């Protein structure tokens, strides 16, 4: 199960885009006191592969099932939606194990215990 909509990530993307747009508009919009800093280099940032993957994550339209959202919304409205906590827990554990395997951070046995 992949989670595609993260409000915090969306806010970060929007803020980054706004900063990039402001920087592209030129330095003439900077206040007079900022003129002294014009000649200095700005910091450079390198994103990890995981961060790059997160930033690109929300762009896959095929992962969004509008019909499923409609069915679930209707079930909630009708009071018929039930949560299967065991299935959610199983998928959360599987996602954590997948992330750990990708990052190489620790190894677990099939029972979830470190060895």
N, C-alpha and C positions, 0 to 999 in steps of 0.2 A: 504494500500500500504506500503510495507516494503522496505527500501532501503538497499541493501545487499553489495554494494561496496563503501567503504569509503577510499580514498587514505591516509588520515591522520591516520586512524586506522591501515591500512596495514603497513604504515611506522613505527608506534609504535610497532606493533607486530614483525616486522623485527628487530628493534633496541633492543627490549627486548630479542629476541632469540639470537642475537649476543652477548649481555652482558652475558646471561646465558652460552653460549658456551665458552666465554672467561674465565668465572669464573670456569667452569668445567675443564679447561685445567691445572688448578693448579696455585699456587702462584709463581712458579719458573719463570714465564714470567714477574713478576712485577719488576720494576726498583729497584735498591739497596736502594733508599730512602724510599721505601714503606715497607721495612722489619719491621720497627718499628710498623706499624699499623696491622701487621698480627695477633697479639694476641687479638685485640679488636673485639667485636661483631659487626656484621653489623645490620643495621636497618631492622625491619620487617614491612611489609606492608600488610594490609588486604583490599581486594577489596570488594566494595559494590556488592550486587546482580545485580544491573543495570550494573556496570562495567564488571562483569563476563559475563553477558548476551551479552554485546557488543563485548567482546573478542571472544566469541564463535559464534557470529552471522553469520560470513561469511562461515560457514562450511556446510550449508544445500544445497546440490546440487539440490534438487527438486525445490527450489525457483528460479532457473535460467532457463529461457525459451529461448533457442538458436534460435528457429524458430521465435519467436516474435522479438528478436534482429535483425535477418536477415531482417524481413519485415520492421521494422522501419528504419533500415539503408538504405534499398533500397528506401523507401519513401523519406527519406532525400536527397539521391543522385538524385532522380528524381524531387526534388523540390515540392513534393506533401504532405509532412508532415505538419500537422497543429497542433497547441497546443490549447487544450481546457482549458483555464485559469480557468474557473469556476469549472471544475472537479478537477483540481490540488488544487485550494484553498479549496474545500470541503474536499478533502483527507488530506491536511495538517492540517486543523482544527480538523478532526476526530482523526488524530494521536496525536495531542497535547492533546485533551481531554482524549484519552486512556492513555497517559503517565501521565497526572495529576491524573487520577483515580488510576493508579498503585502506584504512589508515595504517594498518600494521600495528596498532596499539593493543597489545595483549592478545592472548589466545584463550579460547574457552573450549570446554568439552561440550558434548551434546546436551549435558544436563545444565549448562550455563555456568559451571564452576571453573575458576581459573586453575591452571596446572603449571 
